[in-house]
Amino acid sequence: MKVTLEKATDLIKKGHTVAIPTETVYGLAADAFNVNAVKKIFEQKGRPSENPLIVHISDFDQLDLLASEIPETVKKLADQFWPGPLSIVLKKKDSVPDIVTGGLDTVAIRMPDHPLTLSLIKKTVPLTAPSANKSGRPSPTNIRHIEEDFGPELPVLDGDSSKIGLESTVVDLSGEKITVLRPGFVDARMIEDVLCQKVWVADQSDESTQKKSPGTRFTHYKPRADVQWLVEPILKITDSNHYYLFHRQRQQSSQKNVHSYDEDYPSLARDLYDHFRTADHLSCSTIFIEPFESEISHPIIPALKDRIEKAISS
């Protein structure tokens, strides 16, 4: 159900949830300091309670409401990447409810790059906003995806389709090492270039990594169709029961379940979750994806591989 900015503001202030647009994916938002409102997010999504949430802000000064320690590195990254698809993990203030952080002493914070959502936060408070989908499903990048999971009654602030289509990078600044916990549009090298120091990339199978960041510990991004890497090259596609995504191989096919991107990796990232959901609408049994060879270099590829691997292994 589409709502206006004024209606969304009123709903948030009254302790309700609202689906909001960002440049990454749509989020299911609630007042970050209202425990009962945040509980509704977990209930509506079916999200595990120990899975931490990201808090969204509209102004750098709002960090003082959330973080007990704000190192100089935060300002450098914010100047370069905020508003934008970078979430920063910091030591939290006691005023941040434990339900938001999964009981951790850290909190993930970002400033989304969408004018409607920034306006909403300015009119209300910092908002928790995990992806507006049922837990485990592909994240939503448009209103149709949200309605598929929640029906037409969930209030949605309509901001058109997401520009990036993959969740934000999560970087941890709370410890001794600067560590990327979840890959996204902003990669480790981009962060290193800004900070002029080493940035580590966490092992996604490490339990301490999984606890600190959303999108690393539980089933995520999975369509009903089986997702597999395409092991053998395909010369001719005849099976309409499968769905194909290519990024280098050029496929000439009139079938609506075959898509080639000709090395346009940002577009593939933007469309990935929509492809997952479309394959389900077509009742395809399997989604085959051309693997990324090691010699291919693009900042978004680690994030693409991460989301696809989680869809495969879930």
DAWOJO-V700715 format. One record per run of one state. SS is the DSSP state (@ for helix, = for strand, . for the rest). FROM is the first residue (numbers start at 1). TO is the last residue. Records with the same first field share a line. If there is no record, write none. Layout:
SS=FROM-TO + FROM-TO
This chain:
.=1-1 + 4-4 + 14-17 + 21-26 + 32-34 + 46-53 + 57-59 + 68-71 + 82-85 + 93-97 + 102-105 + 111-114 + 124-126 + 132-142 + 151-155 + 158-168 + 173-178 + 183-187 + 196-199 + 202-206 + 213-225 + 231-241 + 247-257 + 261-264 + 282-285 + 291-300 + 314-314
==2-3 + 18-20 + 27-31 + 54-56 + 67-67 + 86-92 + 106-110 + 127-131 + 156-157 + 169-172 + 179-182 + 200-201 + 226-230 + 242-246 + 258-260 + 286-290
@=5-13 + 35-45 + 60-66 + 72-81 + 98-101 + 115-123 + 143-150 + 188-195 + 207-212 + 265-281 + 301-313
